[in-house]
């Protein structure tokens, strides 16, 4: 189950999560809409009692978007980058 589904199951969950995590409800809403930051994933999993798993929060494996968005190849060797420039 994803975070949005978990939050929708019971009134007050967003407020409780925000208080537990030390953030405001807007931050939790952002996680619901845009995804949970990697640094918060384990805490979210633990807070939800494992109902929202790490696998549920991992970004879409189809990224980068197939329609194409500029991406920096951080794995490309530095020498190859200098040659291309």
DSSP file (Angstrom, degrees, kcal/mol; ACC not computed):
  #  RESIDUE AA STRUCTURE BP1 BP2  ACC     N-H-->O    O-->H-N    N-H-->O    O-->H-N    TCO  KAPPA ALPHA  PHI   PSI    X-CA   Y-CA   Z-CA
    1    1 A X              0   0    0      0, 0.0    52,-0.4     0, 0.0    55,-0.1   0.000 360.0 360.0 360.0 140.2    0.0    0.0    0.0
    2    2 A X     >  -     0   0    0     50,-0.1     4,-2.2     1,-0.1     5,-0.2  -0.384 360.0-102.7 -87.3 171.7    1.3    3.5   -0.8
    3    3 A X  H  > S+     0   0    0      1,-0.2     4,-2.8     2,-0.2     5,-0.2   0.882 119.4  55.5 -62.8 -40.3    1.4    6.4    1.7
    4    4 A X  H  > S+     0   0    0     28,-0.3     4,-1.8     1,-0.2    -1,-0.2   0.912 110.0  46.7 -60.0 -42.6   -1.6    8.1    0.2
    5    5 A X  H  > S+     0   0    0      2,-0.2     4,-0.9     1,-0.2    -1,-0.2   0.910 112.6  49.7 -65.4 -42.3   -3.7    5.0    0.6
    6    6 A X  H >< S+     0   0    0     -4,-2.2     3,-0.8     1,-0.2     4,-0.4   0.921 110.8  48.9 -63.8 -44.1   -2.5    4.5    4.2
    7    7 A X  H >< S+     0   0    0     -4,-2.8     3,-0.8     1,-0.2     6,-0.4   0.859 108.9  54.1 -63.6 -35.1   -3.2    8.1    5.1
    8    8 A X  H 3< S+     0   0    0     -4,-1.8    -1,-0.2    -5,-0.2    -2,-0.2   0.671  90.8  76.2 -74.8 -16.9   -6.7    7.9    3.6
    9    9 A X  T << S+     0   0    0     -4,-0.9     2,-0.3    -3,-0.8    -1,-0.2   0.749 106.3  18.8 -67.8 -23.8   -7.7    4.8    5.7
   10   10 A X  S X  S-     0   0    0     -3,-0.8     3,-1.4    -4,-0.4    -1,-0.2  -0.977  81.1-112.3-154.0 133.0   -8.2    6.7    8.9
   11   11 A X  T 3  S+     0   0    0     -2,-0.3    -3,-0.1     1,-0.2    -2,-0.0  -0.360  99.7  27.1 -62.7 139.4   -8.8   10.4    9.8
   12   12 A X  T 3> S+     0   0    0     -5,-0.1     4,-2.4    -2,-0.1    -1,-0.2   0.351  81.5 114.9  93.4  -5.9   -6.0   12.1   11.7
   13   13 A X  H <> S+     0   0    0     -3,-1.4     4,-2.8    -6,-0.4     5,-0.2   0.890  75.0  52.7 -66.1 -37.8   -3.2    9.9   10.4
   14   14 A X  H  > S+     0   0    0     -7,-0.3     4,-2.5     2,-0.2    -1,-0.2   0.928 111.7  46.1 -64.2 -43.3   -1.5   12.8    8.5
   15   15 A X  H  > S+     0   0    0      2,-0.2     4,-2.5     1,-0.2     5,-0.2   0.927 113.6  49.0 -63.3 -45.3   -1.5   14.9   11.7
   16   16 A X  H  X S+     0   0    0     -4,-2.4     4,-2.4     1,-0.2    -2,-0.2   0.908 112.6  47.6 -62.4 -42.4   -0.2   12.1   13.8
   17   17 A X  H  X S+     0   0    0     -4,-2.8     4,-2.6     2,-0.2    -1,-0.2   0.924 111.2  50.9 -65.5 -43.3    2.6   11.3   11.3
   18   18 A X  H  X>S+     0   0    0     -4,-2.5     5,-2.4    -5,-0.2     4,-1.1   0.928 112.5  46.2 -59.9 -45.6    3.6   14.9   11.1
   19   19 A X  H  <5S+     0   0    0     -4,-2.5     3,-0.4     1,-0.2    -1,-0.2   0.921 113.7  48.7 -63.4 -43.8    3.8   15.3   14.8
   20   20 A X  H  <5S+     0   0    0     -4,-2.4    -2,-0.2     1,-0.2    -1,-0.2   0.883 115.1  44.3 -63.2 -39.4    5.8   12.0   15.2
   21   21 A X  H  <5S-     0   0    0     -4,-2.6    -1,-0.2    -5,-0.2    -2,-0.2   0.575 110.6-119.6 -84.2  -9.9    8.2   13.0   12.4
   22   22 A X  T  <5S+     0   0    0     -4,-1.1     2,-0.2    -3,-0.4    -3,-0.2   0.823  76.9 108.4  75.3  30.6    8.7   16.6   13.7
   23   23 A X  S   <S-     0   0    0     -5,-2.4    -1,-0.3    -6,-0.2     2,-0.2  -0.773  71.5 -98.3-127.8 174.2    7.4   18.2   10.5
   24   24 A X    >>  -     0   0    0     -2,-0.2     4,-1.3    -3,-0.1     3,-0.8  -0.490  37.0-105.0 -90.7 168.7    4.2   20.0    9.6
   25   25 A X  H 3> S+     0   0    0      1,-0.3     4,-2.6     2,-0.2     5,-0.2   0.794 118.2  64.4 -63.2 -27.5    1.2   18.5    7.8
   26   26 A X  H 3> S+     0   0    0      1,-0.2     4,-2.2     2,-0.2    -1,-0.3   0.883 100.1  52.0 -63.1 -37.6    2.3   20.2    4.5
   27   27 A X  H <> S+     0   0    0     -3,-0.8     4,-1.9     2,-0.2    -1,-0.2   0.929 110.9  46.4 -63.7 -45.2    5.5   18.2    4.5
   28   28 A X  H  X S+     0   0    0     -4,-1.3     4,-2.3     2,-0.2    -2,-0.2   0.898 110.2  53.6 -65.5 -39.7    3.6   14.9    4.9
   29   29 A X  H  X S+     0   0    0     -4,-2.6     4,-2.1     1,-0.2    -1,-0.2   0.913 107.2  52.6 -59.0 -42.0    1.1   16.0    2.2
   30   30 A X  H  X S+     0   0    0     -4,-2.2     4,-3.5     1,-0.2     5,-0.5   0.884 107.9  50.3 -61.2 -39.1    4.1   16.6   -0.1
   31   31 A X  H  X S+     0   0    0     -4,-1.9     4,-1.6     3,-0.2    -1,-0.2   0.892 109.5  52.3 -64.5 -38.9    5.4   13.1    0.6
   32   32 A X  H  < S+     0   0    0     -4,-2.3   -28,-0.3     2,-0.2    -2,-0.2   0.894 121.3  31.2 -62.9 -40.6    1.9   11.8   -0.2
   33   33 A X  H  < S+     0   0    0     -4,-2.1    -2,-0.2    -5,-0.1    -3,-0.2   0.898 134.2  24.7 -85.9 -44.7    1.9   13.6   -3.6
   34   34 A X  H  < S-     0   0    0     -4,-3.5    -3,-0.2     1,-0.2    -2,-0.2   0.498 115.0 -92.9-105.5  -6.7    5.5   13.7   -4.6
   35   35 A X     <  -     0   0    0     -4,-1.6     2,-0.4    -5,-0.5    -1,-0.2  -0.090  43.4 -72.4 106.9 151.6    7.0   10.7   -2.8
   36   36 A X        -     0   0    0     21,-0.2     5,-0.1    -4,-0.1    23,-0.1  -0.634  52.4-111.9 -80.5 130.5    8.7   10.1    0.5
   37   37 A X    >>  -     0   0    0     -2,-0.4     3,-2.1     1,-0.1     4,-0.8  -0.339  26.0-118.7 -60.0 143.5   12.3   11.4    0.7
   38   38 A X  G >4 S+     0   0    0      1,-0.3     3,-0.8     2,-0.2     4,-0.5   0.847 113.4  59.4 -52.9 -38.1   14.8    8.6    1.0
   39   39 A X  G 34 S+     0   0    0      1,-0.2    -1,-0.3     2,-0.1     4,-0.2   0.679 111.1  41.5 -67.3 -16.6   16.0    9.8    4.4
   40   40 A X  G <> S+     0   0    0     -3,-2.1     4,-2.4     2,-0.1    -1,-0.2   0.495  86.8  94.2-106.8  -6.8   12.5    9.4    5.8
   41   41 A X  H <X S+     0   0    0     -4,-0.8     4,-2.6    -3,-0.8     5,-0.2   0.892  86.2  46.4 -59.9 -45.4   11.5    6.1    4.2
   42   42 A X  H  > S+     0   0    0     -4,-0.5     4,-2.5     1,-0.2    -1,-0.2   0.895 113.2  50.3 -65.3 -38.5   12.5    3.8    7.1
   43   43 A X  H  > S+     0   0    0      2,-0.2     4,-2.7    -4,-0.2    -1,-0.2   0.891 111.2  48.7 -66.1 -39.0   10.8    6.0    9.6
   44   44 A X  H  X S+     0   0    0     -4,-2.4     4,-2.2     2,-0.2     6,-0.2   0.929 111.4  50.2 -65.5 -45.1    7.6    6.1    7.5
   45   45 A X  H  <>S+     0   0    0     -4,-2.6     5,-2.8    -5,-0.2     7,-0.3   0.934 114.2  44.6 -56.6 -47.0    7.7    2.3    7.2
   46   46 A X  H ><5S+     0   0    0     -4,-2.5     3,-1.3     1,-0.2    -2,-0.2   0.904 111.7  51.8 -66.2 -41.8    8.1    1.9   11.0
   47   47 A X  H 3<5S+     0   0    0     -4,-2.7    -1,-0.2     1,-0.3    -2,-0.2   0.852 110.0  49.6 -64.6 -34.5    5.4    4.5   11.8
   48   48 A X  T ><5S-     0   0    0     -4,-2.2     3,-1.4     4,-0.2    -1,-0.3   0.383 115.1-116.0 -85.5   4.9    2.9    2.7    9.6
   49   49 A X  T < 5S-     0   0    0     -3,-1.3    -3,-0.2     1,-0.3    -2,-0.1   0.786  70.7 -57.8  66.0  26.4    3.8   -0.6   11.2
   50   50 A X  T 3 <S+     0   0    0     -5,-2.8    -1,-0.3     2,-0.2    -4,-0.1   0.463 110.1 119.4  83.8   1.2    5.1   -1.9    7.9
   51   51 A X  S <  S+     0   0    0     -3,-1.4     2,-0.7    -6,-0.3    -2,-0.1   0.877  77.7  48.5 -66.3 -35.6    1.8   -1.3    6.0
   52   52 A X  S    S-     0   0    0     -7,-0.3    -2,-0.2    -8,-0.2    -1,-0.2  -0.925  91.6-158.9-101.9 111.0    3.7    1.1    3.7
   53   53 A X     >  -     0   0    0     -2,-0.7     4,-1.0   -52,-0.4     3,-0.2  -0.378  29.9-111.3 -88.7 165.9    6.8   -0.9    2.7
   54   54 A X  H >> S+     0   0    0      1,-0.2     4,-1.2     2,-0.2     3,-0.6   0.887 120.6  56.7 -60.7 -38.4   10.1    0.4    1.4
   55   55 A X  H 34 S+     0   0    0      1,-0.2    -1,-0.2     2,-0.2     3,-0.2   0.851 102.5  55.1 -62.1 -34.2    9.2   -1.1   -1.9
   56   56 A X  H 34 S+     0   0    0      1,-0.2    -1,-0.2    -3,-0.2    -2,-0.2   0.780 112.4  43.4 -67.5 -25.9    6.0    0.9   -2.0
   57   57 A X  H << S+     0   0    0     -4,-1.0   -21,-0.2    -3,-0.6    -2,-0.2   0.593  84.5 110.8 -98.0 -11.9    8.0    4.1   -1.6
   58   58 A X  S  < S-     0   0    0     -4,-1.2     3,-0.1    -3,-0.2    -5,-0.0  -0.404  78.5-102.2 -65.4 136.9   10.9    3.4   -4.0
   59   59 A X        -     0   0    0      1,-0.2    -1,-0.1    -2,-0.1    -2,-0.1  -0.118  50.2 -76.1 -58.1 158.0   10.6    5.7   -7.0
   60   60 A X    >   -     0   0    0      1,-0.2     3,-1.6    -3,-0.1    -1,-0.2  -0.311  35.0-140.3 -56.5 126.1    9.3    4.4  -10.3
   61   61 A X  T 3  S+     0   0    0      1,-0.3    -1,-0.2    -3,-0.1    -2,-0.1   0.630  96.3  74.6 -67.3 -10.8   11.9    2.3  -12.0
   62   62 A X  T 3  S+     0   0    0      3,-0.0     2,-0.3     4,-0.0    -1,-0.3   0.425  78.7 148.0 -80.3   3.2   10.9    3.8  -15.4
   63   63 A X    <   +     0   0    0     -3,-1.6     2,-0.2     2,-0.1     3,-0.0  -0.660  43.5  60.6 -79.6 137.2   12.7    7.0  -14.4
   64   64 A X  S    S-     0   0    0     -2,-0.3     7,-0.0     5,-0.0     6,-0.0   0.477 110.1-105.2 -68.1 155.2   14.1    8.8  -16.3
   65   65 A X    >   -     0   0    0     -2,-0.2     3,-2.1     1,-0.1     4,-0.3  -0.216  19.3-129.9 -56.1 134.8   10.8    9.4  -18.0
   66   66 A X  T 3  S+     0   0    0      1,-0.3    -1,-0.1    -4,-0.1    -3,-0.1   0.755 106.1  66.7 -60.8 -24.0   10.6    7.6  -21.3
   67   67 A X  T 3  S-     0   0    0      1,-0.1    -1,-0.3     0, 0.0    -2,-0.1   0.650 118.0-107.2 -72.1 -12.5    9.5   10.9  -23.0
   68   68 A X    <   -     0   0    0     -3,-2.1     2,-0.3     1,-0.1    -2,-0.1   0.638  42.3-174.9  92.3 117.9   12.9   12.2  -22.2
   69   69 A X        -     0   0    0     -4,-0.3    -1,-0.1    -3,-0.0     2,-0.0  -0.974  44.6 -86.9-134.3 148.6   14.1   14.6  -19.7
   70   70 A X        -     0   0    0     -2,-0.3     2,-0.4     1,-0.0    -2,-0.0  -0.337  51.1-175.8 -60.2 133.1   17.7   15.9  -19.5
   71   71 A X        -     0   0    0     -7,-0.0     2,-0.5    -2,-0.0    -1,-0.0  -0.990  23.1-136.8-132.7 139.0   19.7   13.6  -17.3
   72   72 A X        -     0   0    0     -2,-0.4     2,-1.4     1,-0.0     3,-0.1  -0.849  19.7-136.3 -93.7 126.2   23.3   13.9  -16.1
   73   73 A X    >   +     0   0    0     -2,-0.5     3,-1.1     1,-0.2    -2,-0.0  -0.677  26.1 177.9 -84.5  93.1   25.2   10.6  -16.3
   74   74 A X  T 3  S+     0   0    0     -2,-1.4    -1,-0.2     1,-0.3    -2,-0.0   0.654  77.1  58.5 -73.1 -14.2   27.0   10.6  -13.0
   75   75 A X  T 3  S+     0   0    0     -3,-0.1    -1,-0.3     2,-0.1     2,-0.2   0.566  79.4 109.5 -89.1  -9.4   28.4    7.1  -13.7
   76   76 A X  S <  S-     0   0    0     -3,-1.1     5,-0.1     1,-0.1    -4,-0.0  -0.460  82.0-103.0 -68.3 134.5   30.2    8.3  -16.8
   77   77 A X     >  -     0   0    0     -2,-0.2     4,-1.5     1,-0.1     3,-0.3  -0.256  22.7-126.1 -59.3 144.6   34.0    8.4  -16.4
   78   78 A X  H  > S+     0   0    0      1,-0.2     4,-2.1     2,-0.2     5,-0.2   0.886 109.0  57.0 -59.6 -41.4   35.4   11.9  -16.0
   79   79 A X  H  > S+     0   0    0      1,-0.2     4,-2.0     2,-0.2    -1,-0.2   0.890 105.0  51.7 -58.8 -39.7   37.8   11.5  -18.9
   80   80 A X  H  > S+     0   0    0     -3,-0.3     4,-1.7     1,-0.2    -1,-0.2   0.850 107.4  52.8 -66.9 -33.6   34.9   10.7  -21.2
   81   81 A X  H  X S+     0   0    0     -4,-1.5     4,-1.1     2,-0.2    -1,-0.2   0.910 108.6  49.7 -67.5 -41.6   33.1   13.9  -20.1
   82   82 A X  H  < S+     0   0    0     -4,-2.1     3,-0.3     1,-0.2    -2,-0.2   0.880 109.8  51.5 -65.2 -38.1   36.2   16.0  -20.9
   83   83 A X  H  < S+     0   0    0     -4,-2.0    -1,-0.2     1,-0.2    -2,-0.2   0.872 108.6  50.9 -66.2 -36.4   36.6   14.5  -24.3
   84   84 A X  H  <        0   0    0     -4,-1.7    -1,-0.2     1,-0.2    -2,-0.2   0.737 360.0 360.0 -73.8 -21.8   33.0   15.2  -25.2
   85   85 A X     <        0   0    0     -4,-1.1    -1,-0.2    -3,-0.3    -2,-0.2   0.472 360.0 360.0 -76.5 360.0   33.2   18.8  -24.2
